[in-house]
Amino acid sequence: WLVDCGGPVHGVRFSGQTVLGALTPSQTGVSATLHLSLAIDEPVTLDLYSLTGALMRHLTLPEQKAGEHTATIDLQGLATGRYLYRVSTLDAARQGDLLIVR
C-alpha cells in the first residue's frame, strides 16, 4: 500500500540528515502522500493507528536508497476520521495525525 514515486522534499535540512515530511491526505481521502529525504540507504517503517491505539496499517519497506522519495499510501478501507501515525528510519522518526475526509 506504499508506492515510491520519487520527487522533492521541502523544508529545512542539514547536509547528510534524514528528513521525514508530514503524511498529507489527498483531497479525495483515498490516499495520502509522504515526502522523505534519506541521508543513507535504510529501511522505512510506517504505522497508522486509530485514536484508541489499534494498529490499522503497518508497512516496512526494505532498504531504500539515500535521496529524496515521495510515497503514496492507499487509505481505502479505512473509515472517515482521525488517525495517528509514526514513520521511522534507523536515524529519525516523526509522529503526527492524519484526518481522512471523504
C-alpha positions as CSV (number, residue, x, y, z in Angstrom):
1,W,0.0,0.0,0.0
2,L,3.0,2.3,-0.4
3,V,4.5,3.2,-3.8
4,D,7.7,5.2,-4.2
5,C,7.2,7.8,-6.9
6,G,10.3,10.0,-6.4
7,G,10.1,13.7,-6.0
8,P,11.4,16.7,-4.0
9,V,11.2,17.1,-0.2
10,H,10.7,20.6,1.0
11,G,11.8,22.0,4.4
12,V,14.9,22.8,6.4
13,R,17.6,20.1,6.3
14,F,21.3,19.9,7.0
15,S,23.7,18.0,4.8
16,G,23.6,14.3,5.5
17,Q,20.5,14.4,7.6
18,T,17.3,12.4,7.2
19,V,14.2,14.5,6.9
20,L,10.7,12.9,7.2
21,G,7.8,15.0,6.0
22,A,4.2,15.0,7.2
23,L,1.7,12.5,6.0
24,T,-0.7,14.6,3.8
25,P,-4.1,13.2,2.7
26,S,-5.4,13.7,-0.8
27,Q,-8.4,15.9,-1.5
28,T,-10.5,12.7,-2.1
29,G,-9.3,11.0,1.1
30,V,-8.4,7.8,-0.7
31,S,-4.7,8.2,-0.4
32,A,-2.0,10.2,1.5
33,T,1.4,11.3,0.5
34,L,4.7,11.1,2.4
35,H,7.8,13.0,1.5
36,L,11.1,11.9,2.9
37,S,14.8,12.6,2.3
38,L,17.2,9.8,3.4
39,A,20.8,10.5,4.3
40,I,21.8,6.9,4.0
41,D,20.4,3.7,2.5
42,E,17.9,2.5,5.2
43,P,14.5,0.8,5.7
44,V,11.4,2.9,6.3
45,T,8.6,1.9,8.6
46,L,5.1,3.4,8.7
47,D,2.5,2.6,11.4
48,L,-1.1,4.0,11.3
49,Y,-3.2,3.8,14.5
50,S,-6.8,4.6,15.4
51,L,-7.4,7.0,18.2
52,T,-8.0,4.1,20.5
53,G,-4.4,2.8,19.8
54,A,-5.4,0.0,17.5
55,L,-2.8,-0.6,14.7
56,M,-4.7,-0.1,11.4
57,R,-1.8,-0.4,9.0
58,H,1.9,-1.4,9.3
59,L,4.4,-1.2,6.5
60,T,8.1,-1.9,6.4
61,L,9.9,-1.0,3.2
62,P,13.2,-2.8,2.7
63,E,16.3,-0.7,2.5
64,Q,15.6,2.4,0.4
65,K,18.4,4.3,-1.4
66,A,19.7,7.5,0.1
67,G,18.0,10.5,-1.5
68,E,14.5,12.1,-1.9
69,H,11.4,10.0,-2.1
70,T,7.7,10.6,-2.3
71,A,5.4,7.7,-1.3
72,T,1.6,7.4,-1.9
73,I,-0.3,5.4,0.8
74,D,-3.6,3.8,-0.1
75,L,-6.3,4.8,2.6
76,Q,-9.2,2.8,1.0
77,G,-10.9,0.6,3.5
78,L,-10.3,3.0,6.4
79,A,-13.3,4.9,7.9
80,T,-13.5,8.7,7.7
81,G,-11.9,10.1,10.8
82,R,-8.7,11.0,12.6
83,Y,-5.7,8.6,12.9
84,L,-2.2,8.8,14.4
85,Y,0.9,7.8,12.5
86,R,4.5,7.2,13.1
87,V,7.1,7.0,10.3
88,S,10.6,5.9,11.2
89,T,14.0,5.1,9.8
90,L,17.2,4.0,11.5
91,D,18.2,7.6,12.4
92,A,14.9,9.6,12.5
93,A,11.2,9.3,13.5
94,R,8.1,11.5,13.1
95,Q,4.7,11.2,14.7
96,G,1.6,13.1,13.6
97,D,-2.1,12.9,13.0
98,L,-4.0,12.3,9.8
99,L,-7.6,13.3,9.1
100,I,-9.4,11.3,6.5
101,V,-12.4,13.2,5.0
102,R,-14.4,11.9,2.1
